[in-house]
Amino acid sequence: MVEVSIIGAEVTRMLSDSKADLRKRGAAEIDRKVQLHCSEKDWGAVHNLIRLLKNSFTHSVQNSLRKGGLLAISAVAIALGNGNIGEFVYELVEAAIELFQDQDPTVRYHAAECLYNIAKVARGLLLVEFGEIFTGICNLKSDNDRAVQNASDTLDGILRDIATESKEFNVELFVRTIRKHVVSTKPRIRQYVLSWLLVLETADINLVDYLPEFLGGVLDILADPDKKIAGLADKVLSAYLQRLRDMVSKDMPVQWQRIISIIIDGCMKRDDRTRGSALAWVVEFLCLSKYKMVESIPELLKVVLTCMADKEKSIKDNASVANGYLASLFGAAKETGGEIEEEVKKVLPDVFDSLTNSLSSGEIATKSSALQWLHMVLEAYPDLISSSYPSLFPDLLRLLGDPSDQVVELSLQVLAMITRGSSSNFHRFLSELVSFLQVDGFKHMSRAGMIVKILAKITPPEELFSILASIIPTVTDLGFVSSLVTNLNIVLLTSPELLPLRNILKKGLNDEKAKKLFTELYYCWSFNAVSLVSLCLLAKAYKHAYDLIRTFGEQEITVSMLVQIDKLIQMLESPVFTYIRLALLEPNENPYLIKALFGVLMLLPQSTAFDDLHKRLKSVNTVCNLNAQIRSDAATNGDDSSIEWDKLLEHYKSVETDKEAFVKSGGNRATVS
């Protein structure tokens, strides 16, 4: 039963009537009663009246009573006026908001209308209940009833006016409220939250200090399937980024670290628009914050290097820009020294972790950038090489099998950097490299030439080949050894990077440096007969080349060996061996060269290579007394007598014996030719 003693039976009947006109008349009577109480300053009576309206009307199960109660609550607010409503705001607002989720849409409409009337009177006094009101409007915004939605728009309009004109607007309360709703997935609530963020920014209410509270939610809204909502989120982000720029220009404090951590998370989102916008913020922050981003370099590196391989071109481009800024920041901090450089040193272990983790990426751009960073960091802080070597070395060695030539080259550059300072480490590196080329049926052998050429650019070629020549003969798989020697020989004869080495050998064996290098290489090159002949020709050891070729008659000439001889003849026609072709013009001074080449010719079956070499040798104007000249001590151009040629030849023959034993034990003859 409705209690009638406070408002009377007639007013009760009118407020509970199903006809709107009668309910309005009842509300008018409530208005007069409240005005009377105000004139008498009987505030207790007003509290009792509101309590009655809530308990007996707005809480009723009858729709007409709830509607009548809402009209009466509006009447109370209007009658109290702005001067008296203050202490009643909570009760009045609560009465209206409680019915925002009523099952009857007409009741929900009346509730929104009721709160609008309260807001018109209370104005700024209403803001103490801002959180509850905002949440209530969010519910109305997602209402399915169009009339209710329109009512919520009207209510929201007056709330915005009050918030933007009031000097007592509680920003912290607003932010706490926004934080709850910015994570909503409902389109209308998202749109509502974003519109408020724009309104307050336009009204010059600074929310940047609270940006970390809602920035992540706004970034997530960029992924909304509704382009209008996503566009609104982008507009909000642009507005607040501009506010940040303004604050920096005025030297105002910014919560760089809290904001950047949220932006970093955004860079890892699946949605392209979210990643792109977050990365754009990273670029801006690196421009605006100067050295304040130093402690965030490790985390920034993770996301920037990942985004370097993004499928979206705009994201890749921004990541490239951000990577450049990060590198500049790192370099500038190092040069600045002092506290800034100390900050860099503090994050170096985390930088290394980020970079080594990036080396495991499946993306070429990410791995390449990580390797460039490693090179830069180790170059700036060489003291780190010894401590980073144990963990870094296996990762770099693994990358030598990467399908990308760029990754392989960059890996070699870093490997050379971390091993060149120690002869034992460099020797270990080359030893591991040889083992790497041997694994899984020599699957990496095709990269051997490229790897050696790259190493020859960044390490002294003479040292490189000397160490390799000492390591390779220790391998027991002679097929692998022969194949690797073939590859090294091709590099030696054809690569521009090995020109210094060729120039040493071409001085001839009267030169001590050439003699030493030749001897070192000989013991390794012996595992491939044709390569050994090439080495002898290169070092002008023509007589020994001839002696070697004569031993070929004692061996089985395989197809593989003939192919290699064919390639040798092709190289004889190349610029590398120009001096040999010119030496043919002086047959009396180079008799063993001619005999060696004729020996090669005799090994070949009729073929294009045979014809090419035959034509070359026919062009030599062989003097009639060539044999007599060879027998003459004065004319004989034998090899340097200080080298124990017989011993070397015996070594070659022993290697051939080992190779024969290898074939007999099941090895492939074609691989050791």
C-alpha positions in Angstrom: 0.0 0.0 0.0 1.1 3.5 -0.8 1.5 5.7 2.3 -0.8 8.7 1.7 -0.5 10.7 4.9 2.4 12.8 3.6 1.0 13.7 0.2 -2.7 12.9 0.6 -5.0 10.4 -1.1 -5.9 12.7 -4.0 -2.3 13.4 -5.0 -1.5 9.7 -4.6 -4.4 8.8 -6.9 -3.2 11.3 -9.6 0.4 10.2 -9.5 -0.6 6.6 -9.9 -3.1 7.1 -12.7 -2.4 5.6 -16.1 -3.1 8.9 -17.8 -0.1 11.2 -18.2 -2.2 14.4 -17.7 -3.4 13.3 -14.3 0.2 12.3 -13.3 1.4 15.7 -14.3 -1.3 17.3 -12.1 -0.2 15.2 -9.3 3.4 16.3 -9.8 2.3 19.9 -9.8 0.8 19.3 -6.3 4.1 17.9 -5.2 5.8 21.1 -6.5 3.5 23.3 -4.3 4.1 21.1 -1.2 7.9 21.3 -1.6 7.8 25.1 -2.1 5.8 25.3 1.1 8.4 23.2 3.0 11.2 25.4 1.5 9.5 28.6 2.7 9.3 27.1 6.2 12.8 25.6 5.9 11.4 22.3 6.8 14.1 20.2 5.2 13.2 17.1 7.1 9.8 17.1 5.5 11.5 17.3 2.0 13.6 14.3 2.9 10.6 12.4 4.0 8.7 13.3 0.8 11.6 12.0 -1.4 11.8 8.8 0.7 8.1 8.3 0.2 8.3 8.9 -3.5 11.1 6.3 -3.9 9.7 3.6 -1.6 6.0 3.9 -2.7 6.4 5.0 -6.3 9.7 4.5 -8.1 10.2 1.2 -6.4 6.7 0.0 -7.3 6.0 -3.0 -9.5 3.4 -0.9 -11.4 4.6 1.0 -14.4 2.2 3.9 -13.8 3.4 4.4 -10.2 7.0 4.4 -11.3 6.3 7.0 -14.0 4.3 9.1 -11.5 7.1 8.9 -9.0 9.7 10.1 -11.6 7.4 13.1 -12.4 7.2 13.8 -8.7 11.0 13.6 -8.3 11.4 16.1 -11.1 8.9 18.4 -9.4 10.8 18.2 -6.1 14.0 19.2 -7.9 12.4 22.1 -9.7 10.7 23.3 -6.5 13.9 23.2 -4.5 15.7 25.3 -7.0 19.5 25.7 -7.3 19.8 27.3 -3.9 18.3 24.5 -1.9 18.9 21.3 -3.9 22.4 20.7 -2.8 21.8 18.4 0.2 19.1 16.4 -1.8 21.1 15.8 -5.0 22.2 12.3 -4.1 18.7 11.1 -3.2 17.1 12.7 -6.3 19.8 11.4 -8.7 19.6 7.9 -7.2 15.9 7.8 -7.7 16.2 8.5 -11.4 19.3 6.4 -12.2 17.8 3.3 -10.5 15.2 3.2 -13.3 17.7 3.6 -16.2 17.6 -0.2 -16.5 13.9 -0.7 -16.0 12.3 -3.4 -18.1 9.8 -0.9 -19.6 11.3 1.5 -22.2 8.8 4.2 -21.3 9.9 4.1 -17.7 13.5 4.3 -18.8 12.6 7.3 -21.0 10.9 9.1 -18.0 14.0 8.3 -15.9 16.2 10.1 -18.4 13.8 13.0 -18.6 13.7 13.1 -14.7 17.5 13.3 -14.4 17.6 16.0 -17.1 15.2 18.1 -15.0 17.3 17.6 -11.9 20.5 18.6 -13.9 18.8 21.8 -15.1 18.4 22.8 -11.5 21.4 21.4 -9.8 24.0 22.4 -12.5 27.5 22.1 -11.0 26.1 20.6 -7.8 25.4 17.5 -9.9 29.0 16.8 -10.6 29.5 15.0 -7.2 27.4 12.2 -8.7 29.2 12.4 -12.1 30.4 8.8 -12.0 27.0 7.3 -11.4 25.4 9.6 -14.0 28.0 8.8 -16.6 27.6 5.1 -16.1 23.8 5.5 -16.2 24.0 7.3 -19.5 26.3 4.6 -20.9 23.5 2.1 -20.2 21.0 4.4 -22.0 23.3 4.9 -25.0 23.3 1.1 -25.6 19.5 0.9 -25.2 17.6 -0.6 -28.1 14.8 1.8 -27.8 15.2 4.8 -30.1 13.3 7.2 -27.8 15.5 6.2 -24.9 18.6 6.8 -27.0 17.3 10.3 -27.9 16.6 11.0 -24.3 20.1 10.0 -23.3 21.5 12.4 -26.0 19.6 15.3 -24.5 20.7 14.3 -21.0 24.3 14.0 -22.1 24.2 17.4 -23.7 23.3 19.2 -20.5 25.9 17.1 -18.6 28.6 18.2 -21.0 27.6 21.8 -20.7 27.8 21.6 -16.9 31.2 19.8 -17.0 32.9 22.2 -19.4 31.5 25.4 -17.7 32.2 24.3 -14.1 35.4 25.3 -12.3 34.8 22.4 -9.9 34.8 19.6 -12.4 36.6 16.7 -10.8 39.0 15.4 -13.4 40.1 12.5 -11.2 36.5 11.3 -10.8 36.0 11.6 -14.5 39.1 9.6 -15.3 38.2 6.8 -12.8 34.8 6.7 -14.6 36.3 6.7 -18.1 38.7 4.0 -17.2 35.8 1.6 -16.4 34.0 2.2 -19.7 36.8 2.7 -22.2 37.3 -1.0 -22.3 33.7 -1.7 -23.3 33.2 -3.5 -26.6 29.7 -2.0 -27.1 29.9 0.4 -30.1 27.6 3.1 -28.6 29.5 3.2 -25.3 32.8 3.4 -27.1 31.5 6.2 -29.2 30.2 8.0 -26.1 33.5 7.6 -24.1 35.5 8.9 -27.1 33.2 11.9 -27.6 33.7 12.9 -24.0 37.5 12.7 -24.3 37.3 15.0 -27.3 34.9 17.4 -25.6 37.1 17.9 -22.6 40.3 18.3 -24.7 38.5 20.9 -26.8 37.4 22.6 -23.6 41.1 22.8 -22.6 40.7 20.5 -19.6 44.1 18.9 -19.4 43.8 15.1 -19.2 47.3 14.3 -20.3 48.4 13.8 -16.7 45.9 10.9 -16.6 46.6 9.6 -20.1 47.9 6.3 -18.9 44.6 5.5 -17.4 42.7 5.4 -20.7 45.3 5.4 -23.5 45.4 1.6 -23.8 41.6 1.4 -24.2 41.6 4.1 -26.9 44.3 2.3 -28.8 42.2 -0.9 -28.6 39.2 0.9 -30.1 41.2 1.6 -33.2 40.4 -2.1 -34.1 36.7 -1.5 -34.0 35.0 -2.8 -37.1 33.0 0.4 -37.4 35.2 2.8 -39.3 33.4 5.8 -37.8 34.2 4.7 -34.3 37.8 3.7 -35.2 38.2 7.1 -36.9 36.9 8.9 -33.7 39.5 7.0 -31.7 42.2 8.1 -34.1 41.0 11.7 -33.7 41.2 11.4 -29.9 44.8 10.1 -30.1 45.8 12.9 -32.5 44.3 15.5 -30.1 46.2 14.2 -27.1 49.4 13.7 -29.0 49.2 17.4 -30.0 48.6 18.3 -26.3 51.8 16.3 -25.5 53.7 18.3 -28.1 52.4 21.5 -26.5 53.4 20.4 -23.1 56.9 19.6 -24.2 57.3 22.9 -25.9 56.3 24.6 -22.6 58.7 22.3 -20.7 55.9 20.8 -18.7 56.3 17.4 -17.0 55.1 14.3 -18.9 54.7 10.7 -17.6 57.0 9.4 -20.4 57.6 5.9 -18.9 54.0 5.1 -18.0 52.8 6.2 -21.4 55.5 4.5 -23.4 54.9 1.2 -21.8 51.2 1.3 -23.0 52.4 2.4 -26.4 54.8 -0.6 -26.6 51.9 -2.9 -25.8 49.9 -1.3 -28.6 52.7 -2.0 -31.0 52.2 -5.8 -30.5 48.5 -5.8 -31.1 47.2 -7.9 -34.0 45.2 -5.1 -35.5 47.1 -3.2 -38.2 45.6 0.2 -37.3 46.4 -0.2 -33.7 50.0 -1.2 -34.4 50.5 1.6 -36.9 49.1 4.3 -34.5 51.1 3.0 -31.6 54.3 3.0 -33.6 53.6 6.5 -34.8 53.5 7.5 -31.1 56.8 5.8 -30.6 58.4 7.9 -33.3 56.9 11.0 -31.8 58.1 10.1 -28.3 61.6 9.5 -29.6 61.6 12.9 -31.2 60.0 14.7 -28.2 61.5 13.1 -25.2 65.3 13.3 -25.9 67.1 11.2 -23.4 64.1 10.3 -21.3 63.6 7.2 -23.5 67.0 5.7 -22.7 65.7 3.3 -20.0 63.0 2.1 -22.5 65.5 1.2 -25.3 65.3 -2.5 -24.6 61.5 -2.7 -24.7 61.3 -0.4 -27.7 63.9 -2.5 -29.5 61.7 -5.6 -29.2 58.7 -4.0 -30.8 60.5 -1.8 -33.3 62.6 -4.7 -34.7 59.5 -6.9 -34.9 57.6 -4.2 -36.8 60.5 -3.9 -39.2 59.1 -7.0 -40.8 55.4 -6.0 -40.7 53.3 -6.9 -43.7 51.9 -3.3 -43.8 54.3 -1.0 -45.6 53.4 2.1 -43.5 54.2 0.2 -40.3 57.5 -1.0 -41.7 58.4 2.5 -42.8 57.6 3.9 -39.4 59.5 1.1 -37.7 62.5 1.9 -39.8 62.2 5.6 -38.8 61.9 4.6 -35.1 64.9 2.3 -35.4 66.9 5.2 -36.8 65.9 7.4 -33.9 66.7 4.7 -31.4 70.2 4.2 -32.9 70.7 8.0 -32.8 69.5 8.1 -29.2 71.9 5.3 -28.3 74.8 7.0 -30.0 74.1 10.4 -28.7 73.8 9.1 -25.1 77.2 7.4 -25.5 78.8 10.6 -26.7 77.1 12.8 -24.1 78.6 10.7 -21.3 78.0 11.4 -17.6 74.7 10.3 -16.1 73.1 9.8 -19.6 75.7 7.2 -20.6 75.4 5.6 -17.1 71.7 5.1 -17.9 72.7 3.4 -21.2 75.1 1.1 -19.4 72.4 0.1 -16.9 70.1 -1.1 -19.7 72.8 -2.8 -21.9 72.1 -6.3 -20.5 68.4 -5.9 -21.3 69.4 -4.5 -24.7 71.4 -7.7 -25.4 68.5 -9.8 -24.3 66.2 -8.0 -26.7 68.6 -8.3 -29.6 69.5 -12.0 -29.0 65.7 -12.8 -28.8 65.2 -11.0 -32.1 67.8 -13.2 -33.7 65.4 -16.1 -33.3 62.8 -14.3 -35.4 61.7 -15.9 -38.7 61.8 -12.5 -40.4 64.8 -11.3 -42.3 64.3 -7.6 -41.6 64.1 -8.3 -37.8 67.2 -10.4 -37.8 69.2 -8.1 -40.0 68.3 -5.0 -37.8 69.2 -6.9 -34.6 72.6 -7.9 -36.1 73.3 -4.3 -37.1 72.4 -3.2 -33.5 74.7 -5.9 -32.1 77.6 -4.6 -34.2 76.9 -1.0 -33.2 76.7 -1.9 -29.4 79.8 -4.0 -29.4 81.7 -1.4 -31.4 80.6 1.3 -28.8 81.3 -1.0 -25.8 84.1 -3.4 -26.8 84.5 -4.5 -23.2 81.2 -6.4 -23.6 82.7 -8.7 -26.1 84.3 -11.1 -23.7 81.1 -11.4 -21.5 78.7 -11.7 -24.5 80.8 -14.2 -26.5 79.7 -17.4 -24.9 75.9 -16.8 -25.3 76.2 -14.9 -28.6 78.5 -17.2 -30.5 76.1 -20.2 -31.0 73.3 -17.9 -32.2 75.5 -16.2 -34.7 76.9 -19.5 -36.0 73.4 -20.8 -36.4 72.4 -17.8 -38.6 75.1 -18.8 -41.1 72.5 -21.2 -42.4 69.9 -18.5 -42.8 68.4 -18.4 -46.3 69.1 -14.6 -46.5 72.5 -13.7 -47.7 72.1 -10.3 -45.9 71.6 -12.1 -42.5 74.6 -14.4 -43.2 76.9 -11.4 -44.0 75.8 -9.4 -41.0 76.3 -12.5 -38.8 79.8 -12.9 -40.1 80.5 -9.3 -39.4 79.5 -9.7 -35.7 81.3 -13.0 -35.5 84.5 -11.5 -36.8 84.1 -8.6 -34.3 83.7 -10.8 -31.3 86.5 -13.2 -32.3 89.2 -11.1 -33.9 90.5 -9.8 -30.6 91.5 -13.3 -29.6 93.5 -15.7 -31.8 92.1 -18.7 -29.9 88.5 -17.4 -30.4 89.0 -16.7 -34.1 90.6 -20.1 -34.6 87.6 -21.7 -32.7 85.2 -19.7 -34.9 86.8 -21.0 -38.1 86.9 -24.5 -36.8 83.2 -24.3 -35.9 82.6 -22.8 -39.4 84.2 -25.8 -41.0 82.1 -28.1 -38.8 79.0 -26.1 -39.7 79.7 -26.6 -43.4 80.0 -30.3 -42.9 76.7 -31.0 -41.2 73.7 -32.8 -42.8 75.4 -34.0 -45.9 77.2 -30.7 -46.6 73.9 -28.9 -47.0 75.6 -25.5 -46.3 78.5 -26.1 -48.7 76.9 -24.0 -51.4 77.3 -21.0 -49.0 81.0 -21.7 -48.4 82.3 -19.5 -51.2 80.0 -16.6 -50.2 81.0 -16.9 -46.5 84.7 -17.0 -47.2 84.4 -13.9 -49.5 82.6 -12.0 -46.8 85.2 -13.0 -44.2 87.9 -11.9 -46.6 86.4 -8.4 -46.6 86.5 -8.0 -42.8 89.6 -10.1 -41.9 93.1 -10.3 -43.4 92.8 -12.8 -46.2 96.2 -14.3 -45.6 95.5 -15.0 -42.0 92.0 -16.3 -42.9 93.3 -18.8 -45.5 96.3 -19.9 -43.4 94.1 -20.8 -40.4 91.5 -22.6 -42.6 94.3 -24.5 -44.3 95.5 -25.7 -40.9 92.0 -26.8 -39.8 90.6 -28.5 -42.9 93.1 -31.4 -43.1 92.1 -32.5 -39.6 88.6 -33.4 -40.8 88.2 -37.2 -41.3 85.6 -37.0 -44.1 87.8 -36.7 -47.1 84.9 -36.2 -49.4 83.9 -33.1 -47.5 87.5 -31.9 -47.4 87.9 -32.3 -51.2 84.7 -30.4 -51.8 85.6 -27.6 -49.4 89.0 -27.2 -50.9 87.4 -27.0 -54.4 85.2 -24.1 -53.1 88.1 -22.3 -51.4 90.2 -22.7 -54.6 87.5 -21.1 -56.7 87.2 -18.2 -54.3 91.0 -17.8 -54.2 91.2 -17.7 -58.0 88.1 -15.6 -58.8 87.1 -13.4 -55.9 88.1 -9.7 -55.9 88.3 -9.9 -52.1 91.2 -12.4 -52.5 93.2 -10.2 -54.9 95.8 -9.4 -52.2 96.4 -13.2 -51.7 96.7 -13.8 -55.4 99.2 -11.0 -55.7 101.3 -12.5 -53.0 101.4 -15.9 -54.7 101.9 -14.5 -58.2 105.2 -13.1 -57.0 106.6 -16.6 -57.3 108.3 -18.8 -54.9 111.5 -16.7 -54.8 109.5 -14.4 -52.5 109.6 -15.5 -48.9 106.1 -14.4 -48.1 104.7 -16.2 -51.2 106.8 -19.3 -50.3 105.4 -19.4 -46.8 101.8 -19.0 -47.9 102.1 -21.5 -50.7 103.5 -24.1 -48.4 100.7 -23.6 -45.8 98.0 -23.9 -48.5 99.7 -26.9 -50.2 99.0 -29.3 -47.4 95.3 -28.5 -47.5 95.0 -28.1 -51.3 96.5 -31.6 -51.6 93.1 -33.1 -50.9 91.9 -32.0 -54.3 94.2 -32.7 -57.2 92.9 -30.1 -59.7 92.9 -27.4 -57.0 96.5 -28.2 -56.2 97.5 -27.8 -59.8 95.7 -24.5 -59.9 97.6 -23.4 -56.8 100.9 -24.3 -58.4 100.1 -22.5 -61.6 99.1 -19.4 -59.5 102.4 -19.5 -57.6 104.4 -20.1 -60.8 105.5 -23.5 -59.5 105.3 -24.8 -63.1 107.6 -27.8 -62.8 105.8 -29.1 -59.8 102.5 -28.6 -61.6 103.9 -30.7 -64.4 105.1 -33.4 -61.9 101.6 -33.5 -60.3 99.9 -33.9 -63.6 102.2 -36.8 -64.5 101.0 -38.6 -61.3 97.4 -38.3 -62.6 98.2 -41.2 -64.9 98.5 -43.4 -61.9 95.0 -42.5 -60.7 91.5 -43.2 -61.8 90.3 -40.1 -63.7 86.7 -39.6 -62.5 83.9 -37.6 -64.1 84.1 -35.2 -61.2 87.8 -34.7 -61.8 87.2 -34.0 -65.5 84.6 -31.4 -64.7 87.1 -29.7 -62.4 89.8 -29.8 -65.1 87.2 -28.3 -67.5 86.6 -25.4 -65.0 90.4 -25.0 -64.7 90.7 -24.5 -68.4 87.9 -21.9 -68.3 89.8 -20.1 -65.6 93.0 -20.2 -67.6 91.1 -18.1 -70.1 90.0 -15.6 -67.4 91.8 -12.3 -66.3 93.2 -14.1 -63.3 95.6 -16.1 -65.4 96.5 -13.5 -68.0 100.1 -13.6 -66.8 100.2 -17.4 -67.6 98.9 -16.8 -71.1 101.5 -14.1 -71.6 104.2 -16.5 -70.3 103.4 -18.8 -73.2 105.0 -16.2 -75.4 108.3 -17.1 -73.8 108.3 -20.9 -74.2 112.1 -21.2 -73.7 111.8 -19.5 -70.3 108.7 -21.4 -69.3 109.1 -24.9 -70.7 107.4 -26.7 -67.7 104.4 -24.4 -67.9 103.9 -25.6 -71.5 104.4 -29.2 -70.6 102.0 -28.9 -67.7 99.3 -27.5 -70.0 100.0 -30.2 -72.6 99.6 -32.7 -69.7 96.2 -31.2 -68.9 95.3 -31.5 -72.5 96.3 -35.1 -72.6 94.0 -35.9 -69.7 90.9 -34.5 -71.4 88.7 -36.4 -73.8 87.6 -34.6 -77.0 85.5 -31.8 -75.8 85.0 -28.0 -75.9 87.6 -27.6 -73.1 90.0 -29.8 -75.1 89.5 -27.6 -78.2 90.0 -24.4 -76.3 93.2 -25.4 -74.7 94.5 -27.0 -77.8 93.9 -23.8 -79.8 95.7 -21.9 -77.1 98.7 -24.2 -77.2 98.8 -24.2 -81.0 99.2 -20.5 -81.0 102.5 -20.8 -79.1 105.4 -20.5 -81.5 107.2 -23.5 -80.0 110.9 -23.3 -80.9 112.4 -26.3 -82.5 115.0 -26.9 -79.9 112.7 -26.8 -76.9 113.8 -30.2 -75.6 117.4 -29.2 -75.9 116.8 -26.1 -74.0 115.1 -28.0 -71.2 118.2 -30.2 -70.9 120.4 -27.2 -70.7 121.2 -26.1 -67.2 121.4 -22.5 -68.4 118.0 -22.5 -69.9 116.2 -24.6 -67.4 113.6 -22.6 -65.4 113.2 -25.1 -62.5 111.4 -24.3 -59.3 113.0 -22.8 -56.2 115.6 -25.4 -55.0 115.2 -24.3 -51.4 111.8 -25.9 -51.2 111.8 -29.7 -50.7 109.8 -30.5 -53.8 110.3 -34.2 -53.5 108.9 -34.1 -50.0 105.9 -32.1 -51.1 105.2 -34.5 -53.9 105.4 -37.4 -51.5 102.9 -35.7 -49.3 100.5 -35.3 -52.2 101.0 -39.0 -53.1 100.3 -40.0 -49.5 97.1 -38.0 -49.6 96.1 -39.8 -52.8 96.7 -43.1 -51.0 94.5 -42.0 -48.1 91.8 -41.0 -50.6 92.0 -44.4 -52.2 91.6 -46.1 -48.8 88.6 -43.8 -48.2 87.0 -45.0 -51.4 87.7 -48.6 -50.5 86.1 -48.1 -47.1 82.8 -47.0 -48.8 83.5 -43.3 -49.5 82.2 -41.7 -52.8 85.1 -41.5 -55.3 83.4 -38.6 -57.0 83.6 -36.4 -53.9 87.4 -36.8 -53.4 88.6 -36.2 -57.0 
